[in-house]
């Protein structure tokens, strides 16, 4: 009985809030940004430098909100210029309390009564609900990996029960379809939830919390396996059976493991040891040299180049440039892990991307993957149509496998 009165009082309060907001001529627009735990200071600087119309509003490790400057408006389907933003969208507010049911009721009422620019909308406008917790640690620290948590799953299930009253089912914590509208619930703390929405206009925007749905319980040689899974999913590169791939800085072999699973011929370039199971694979070749020492003729057949070196980004590019620019080599695309021993190096990302373009790559993108640590991923291809062709070939291979 007391809970019912609380909900009733909440409804009245929200309606009064809406009346006040509707009469205002200066409706604030906020966005939320999720980043890696510990990257928020660098993310603030990067995002405000690239988007000077934004002002920092709220900050917690791995979670930020920004307010648009007065008189500035963005399209509802906006793209944020940022390497460190894992995912982002419009922020509608936050709610706090210990009773999950009441918090859910408040969010459902608020999203139905108060929409952007005073336009009313309800849960039927959303095709998906994504619920996730901000990262509590750096990926890989004490076994932590980003992705679904028990709490987020439980909250998602409670939302699902509430959606039944709208006589329709909403997809919960599943991969959204391109351009679908997604209702977002970010569990910044167990008793502090921020909510908003975004459109799945990018590949990471389709994933709950910007994290691909990867089974992190599988046995792998190293965490580089998960980074490679995410990098391929984000980039759109389809590794075909028989493709030649090379990785500079391959030890102990997590990325090579994934490439071999996909049926590729793999060259691992590293003076350090590789895992015995990889060495036993007939499709794997180990060149025990540093990247700048490898004979270029050994890479003549390589289509996709990977690199994960424990050196600063410009040194990684020096090594890659020597290989890519050689006349006997014809690299079509690259996935490079760029280390950030100092977060200030994020300021060099635009210059790094320009260096890669000068090597003849027409598509160059950067992103701090969910499974990266203090580093980011650079993806580049010489011809964007290569991605489409690879997707078609992958579909054909999958069909052939089913027949």
Secondary structure, DSSP 8 states (H G I E B T S, - for coil): -HHHHHHHHHHHHHHHHHHHHHT-S----EEEEE--TT-HHHHHHHHHHH-TTEEEEEEETTEEEEEE-TT----SS-----SS-SEEEEEEEEEE-S-HHHHHHHHHHHHHH--GGG----GGG-SEEEEEE--SS-TTGGG---S--HHHHHHHHHHHHHHGGGTS--EESS---TT-EEEEEEEEETTEEEEEEEE--SSGGGSGGG-----TTS--SSTHHHHHHHHHHHH-----TT-EEEEET-TT-HHHHHHHHTT-EEEEE-SS---HHHHT-TTEEEE-S-GGGS-GGGGTT--EEEEEEEEEHHHHHHHHHHHHTSTT----EEEEEEE-SSGGGGGGHHHHHHHHHTTT-SEEEEE--TT-SSEEEEEEES-THHHHHHHHHHHHHHHHHH-
